[in-house]
Amino acid sequence: MPKSKGKSFRQALYNDGKVKECGKCHNVKLYTEFGLKGRGLRSICKECKKNKDALEFFRNKFLIVINLTNKQQSGKCVKCNTNFIVLPVLDFHHTNPELKKTTWRKNRRKNWKNLLDLFEKEKVIILCKNCHSSENTEIFNEYKEVILKDNLFEFNAEVINKLAYEYVKTNKTEHIKNYKFRVMEWIKKRSVIEQLYNGKCVGCENVTVMNNLPALDIHHRNKHQRKRKKLRWNQIKKLDIKSISEKLIKEDCICLCSNCHTLFHSIKYKEFGEKIIGRKYKEQIEKIYKNLENNIVSFEYRTTEIKDPLKILFRQGDIWKKYILYIYKLSELKNIPLIKPLELKTKLQVTNKSVNQWISKLESLGLIKILVQDSERFLKLTNKSKIEIGDILREKEFLKYYEEI
């Protein structure tokens, strides 16, 4: 093609009114393959625009990451040393929320040098997504002693609920039930991940419930399920453990830490990573993605026989069972059939009002008799109650509970 004199020559792109040539890849495509710009179409196709934006986005992030001098980070997470080779997983974290005026999400397309100066002034540091997840989970951090308690699931559901309640009660004076409910959600998440995924991230196998539970999340292996966006942890966390597990198995969900999850979905970084951070890192990037993808494909569920350690034995309509079991246990321990209401209250750790209400209820059901001796009330189980107890203790779950009282 001859060059023009005096002015730079610009080749005309093919355009017949229905299809046109992309100025980047030079493939001829339908008009629908081009985005709008002003009153016309862009000179490059949507796919090339995506690639251009991804390169620009990751390049800006890389330049900020390696030049940020707060904490002398050298392009890595300040907590775990995860570095720029896995660039998509690095986040910018404000150590002082009062200084936070600039966010990466809203300003990522601006001049990186200007953004870097703002981050320096606002005391921003680099955290990987795993460490960032741990940093931003207030409830978990406040109550992780009970959430991660050793051998927690060796206790029955009543005891676990009581432990969570007591931990919350020591720190809170208001909204105790709400905080306790949220603590139980964390305990539920721990149980599901331990039973289905051996308690760790399927991708890297390094992040576990014990070292970073907040970073663990669910991921659909099936592309069609991912597109539907049907299942998210926040949508199912209020269900019981068995229902959650059944849904996860049905939709072929696995457990990934935040870093692995982000990497898996960073398709453009996988494609252009060496162009962004340098060709000498190409093999390392490919190895990381290969290991991640192989672990995801080869994963098999540890078990499909799910137990629910948080299943409450005594639902609202079954509380009477709990009371007669305690009366029976106390009479067995003392070898005396007569039990004082105060003994029952102490053993159950409930209020006088609650005990008195249930004593009246049990009497009306014909399960106990109230006897008075020397101006003191005593409780005695009836024959009907003993038959009921025999039926209750034939169930393994109730028998185990009775033995632990």
Secondary structure, 3 states (H helix, E strand, C coil): CCCCCCCCCCCCCCECCCEEECCCCCCEEEHHHEEEECCEEEEEEHHHHHHHHHHHHHHHHHHHHHHCCHHHCCCECCCCCCEHHHHHHEEEEECCHHHCCCCHHHHCCCCHHHHHHHHHHCCEEEEEHHHHHHHCCHHHHHHHHHHCCCCHHHCCHHHHHHHHHHHHHHHCCCCHHHHHHHHHHHHHHHHHHHHHHCCECCCCCCCEHHHHHHHEEEEECCHHHHHHCCCCHHHHCCCCHHHHHHHHHHCCEEEEEHHHHHHHHCHHHHHHHHHHHCHHHHHHHHHHHHHHHHHHHHCCCCCCCCCCCCCCCCCHHHHHHHHHHHHHHHHHHHCCCCECHHHHHHHHCCCHHHHHHHHHHHHHCCCEEEEEECCEEEEEECHHHHHHHHHHCCCHHHHHHHHHC
